């Protein structure tokens, strides 16, 4: 009823589609059309369900698949966000005895860093708002405050661990006792640890926990200690996983994640298609919880590459690259060729003892395709990454979407 009373967008949708909202429940939610990112881009302010005086903050999506969209938050939305993240961090065993080093950005209207901060302080943990980058500053934080938990993008946690080694510090013997991984998968589709997970474990020798969320959902899926997928907080969201026709897929099958966040007041969304591809598991977890679990994000639907007759997601390519020693940095550049078909160039900054044939053979062996590979210097790579005008660090430049 809240949507039909307060949201201009959904009021118009229900009227146009002839939907009697009082007859809708979780059991027949599929009678309502999906909400897409394009819908929000076109009608952004129409999704706001509170007046301007009640908005306490605006956050903005990263714009990975198009233009960034704004999400209005009311005071109760901030309280809900704190509850969500406190419950999620609790799944990882975080308590008021922990000191947490947050290396995600806390500025530029991003929600993630703020969410971790709110959740950690609600638990009663001590927080170090470090932000991304500046390895020497991270080292100073480690030395000064001896944090017990690191929240980081996995590739950055790996970079930080390697940096500590250069400073004659063994990451496995520092104060960090667990790492909360965001933004990049650390598990394969079958939930086994992937290469990035293994490299992090080798460096830090501590438990890793994966978590997945988005600004639009304002709700997280977080692993427990058994690593069998991110647990849903059922009081905060209804989740569906659907195929290309919008039908629910079977348990364990790959599909697009569709989210209906509950209890949102500022910008409530109904059956929002996230564009993220994952698998849902409904059987009870080893930990004893019987809530649904979401597997790792295997790709973004719009980022699917059809290369020389083979379909592949960028994350599959990245997982192979993580297996190859000697790659310092990489960038995947997607475009259309003269036949309007997908084209891929992989830019690599490497050590001296790696050659293109080695990389090409490993990609071909695991993915059955040989993309174009170009070796460039670390300086050239830095310039390319800076030229990629994204609001958050990214190793993927999809010119098919931006063009």
SULLINKA-V365843 format. One record per residue. N is the residue number from 1. RES is the residue in one small letter. PHI is phi in whole degrees, 0 to 359 (999 if undefined). Layout:
# SULLINKA-V365843
[[N/RES/PHI] [N/RES/PHI]]
This chain:
# SULLINKA-V365843
[[1/x/999] [2/x/300] [3/x/298] [4/x/290] [5/x/271] [6/x/242] [7/x/261] [8/x/303] [9/x/296] [10/x/286] [11/x/302] [12/x/293] [13/x/298] [14/x/297] [15/x/291] [16/x/296] [17/x/273] [18/x/65] [19/x/268] [20/x/272] [21/x/297] [22/x/291] [23/x/268] [24/x/265] [25/x/223] [26/x/300] [27/x/289] [28/x/237] [29/x/299] [30/x/289] [31/x/284] [32/x/262] [33/x/298] [34/x/292] [35/x/257] [36/x/248] [37/x/297] [38/x/298] [39/x/302] [40/x/290] [41/x/300] [42/x/285] [43/x/230] [44/x/308] [45/x/290] [46/x/292] [47/x/277] [48/x/288] [49/x/248] [50/x/229] [51/x/282] [52/x/301] [53/x/294] [54/x/270] [55/x/280] [56/x/259] [57/x/198] [58/x/250] [59/x/239] [60/x/227] [61/x/290] [62/x/286] [63/x/79] [64/x/300] [65/x/249] [66/x/150] [67/x/286] [68/x/300] [69/x/243] [70/x/265] [71/x/239] [72/x/273] [73/x/241] [74/x/266] [75/x/299] [76/x/291] [77/x/292] [78/x/295] [79/x/294] [80/x/296] [81/x/297] [82/x/296] [83/x/296] [84/x/305] [85/x/286] [86/x/294] [87/x/294] [88/x/293] [89/x/294] [90/x/297] [91/x/299] [92/x/272] [93/x/86] [94/x/287] [95/x/228] [96/x/287] [97/x/273] [98/x/272] [99/x/242] [100/x/246] [101/x/266] [102/x/263] [103/x/256] [104/x/266] [105/x/294] [106/x/245] [107/x/232] [108/x/55] [109/x/66] [110/x/284] [111/x/273] [112/x/304] [113/x/300] [114/x/297] [115/x/298] [116/x/298] [117/x/298] [118/x/298] [119/x/293] [120/x/294] [121/x/289] [122/x/295] [123/x/294] [124/x/104] [125/x/286] [126/x/272] [127/x/239] [128/x/246] [129/x/275] [130/x/277] [131/x/80] [132/x/275] [133/x/76] [134/x/50] [135/x/298] [136/x/293] [137/x/292] [138/x/297] [139/x/298] [140/x/299] [141/x/297] [142/x/297] [143/x/288] [144/x/287] [145/x/248] [146/x/46] [147/x/297] [148/x/265] [149/x/228] [150/x/247] [151/x/254] [152/x/200] [153/x/295] [154/x/308] [155/x/296] [156/x/286] [157/x/300] [158/x/294] [159/x/298] [160/x/294] [161/x/298] [162/x/296] [163/x/296] [164/x/301] [165/x/300] [166/x/292] [167/x/263] [168/x/61] [169/x/241] [170/x/275] [171/x/306] [172/x/293] [173/x/251] [174/x/274] [175/x/284] [176/x/292] [177/x/248] [178/x/200] [179/x/235] [180/x/266] [181/x/261] [182/x/230] [183/x/84] [184/x/222] [185/x/288] [186/x/243] [187/x/226] [188/x/282] [189/x/301] [190/x/271] [191/x/77] [192/x/285] [193/x/299] [194/x/270] [195/x/297] [196/x/298] [197/x/302] [198/x/296] [199/x/294] [200/x/294] [201/x/296] [202/x/298] [203/x/284] [204/x/263] [205/x/51] [206/x/214] [207/x/296] [208/x/245] [209/x/231] [210/x/265] [211/x/222] [212/x/227] [213/x/200] [214/x/212] [215/x/301] [216/x/295] [217/x/282] [218/x/51] [219/x/212] [220/x/247] [221/x/254] [222/x/230] [223/x/288] [224/x/271] [225/x/292] [226/x/270] [227/x/63] [228/x/257] [229/x/106] [230/x/281] [231/x/286] [232/x/283] [233/x/266] [234/x/295] [235/x/285] [236/x/248] [237/x/196] [238/x/258] [239/x/239] [240/x/233] [241/x/233] [242/x/235] [243/x/271] [244/x/296] [245/x/268] [246/x/85] [247/x/267] [248/x/298] [249/x/270] [250/x/290] [251/x/308] [252/x/86] [253/x/270] [254/x/284] [255/x/197] [256/x/272] [257/x/283] [258/x/240] [259/x/242] [260/x/237] [261/x/293] [262/x/254] [263/x/80] [264/x/276] [265/x/254] [266/x/286] [267/x/228] [268/x/287] [269/x/232] [270/x/235] [271/x/52] [272/x/277] [273/x/277] [274/x/284] [275/x/85] [276/x/268] [277/x/256] [278/x/203] [279/x/239] [280/x/253] [281/x/236] [282/x/251] [283/x/289] [284/x/302] [285/x/277] [286/x/302] [287/x/289] [288/x/103] [289/x/285] [290/x/250] [291/x/283] [292/x/301] [293/x/235] [294/x/252] [295/x/287] [296/x/297] [297/x/288] [298/x/270] [299/x/164] [300/x/261] [301/x/306] [302/x/284] [303/x/264] [304/x/303] [305/x/253] [306/x/250] [307/x/245] [308/x/53] [309/x/86] [310/x/245] [311/x/265] [312/x/210] [313/x/265] [314/x/307] [315/x/295] [316/x/294] [317/x/294] [318/x/299] [319/x/297] [320/x/293] [321/x/299] [322/x/294] [323/x/279] [324/x/261] [325/x/291] [326/x/105] [327/x/269] [328/x/278] [329/x/213] [330/x/212] [331/x/217] [332/x/262] [333/x/245] [334/x/258] [335/x/206] [336/x/253] [337/x/273] [338/x/295] [339/x/264] [340/x/63] [341/x/252] [342/x/296] [343/x/227] [344/x/223] [345/x/237] [346/x/256] [347/x/266] [348/x/233] [349/x/257] [350/x/229] [351/x/278] [352/x/294] [353/x/266] [354/x/249] [355/x/233] [356/x/298] [357/x/299] [358/x/299] [359/x/295] [360/x/298] [361/x/295] [362/x/290] [363/x/296] [364/x/297] [365/x/296] [366/x/266] [367/x/246] [368/x/62] [369/x/206] [370/x/242] [371/x/284] [372/x/291] [373/x/234] [374/x/230] [375/x/273] [376/x/225] [377/x/282] [378/x/301] [379/x/294] [380/x/298] [381/x/296] [382/x/300] [383/x/294] [384/x/295] [385/x/294] [386/x/290] [387/x/290] [388/x/282] [389/x/280] [390/x/251] [391/x/280] [392/x/217] [393/x/303] [394/x/214] [395/x/250] [396/x/229] [397/x/242] [398/x/258] [399/x/288] [400/x/294] [401/x/277] [402/x/292] [403/x/264]]
